[in-house]
Amino acid sequence: MRRSFPAACVLLQEHFAPLGVDASMDSPHSMLVRILQPGTGATLLSIAGIACSTSLHRDDIARIIDEIESDMRLLQPQLLSRHC
């Protein structure tokens, strides 16, 4: 089952709650994801160049989540404990 980009963004938001997630296409084949501070909306982490399209399979969404979590682990490991 394919999901539209906006529907995939909702899944990302649900997965990373209570942290906020703002995602947008930064090219026809990649996205920019910002992880946001709950309440203030301040950017805690910004990740560009994540491969994606405007229509995503569930496996694509899982890969994107893994990539975001991997970058979090490297750059801001304390954020992982905030969303688990």
Buried (B, 14 or more C-beta within 10 A) or exposed (E): EEBEBEEBBEBBBEBBEEBBBBBEEBEEEEBBBBBBBEEEEEEBBEBEEBEBBEEBEEEBBEBBBEBBBEBBEEEEEEBEEBBE
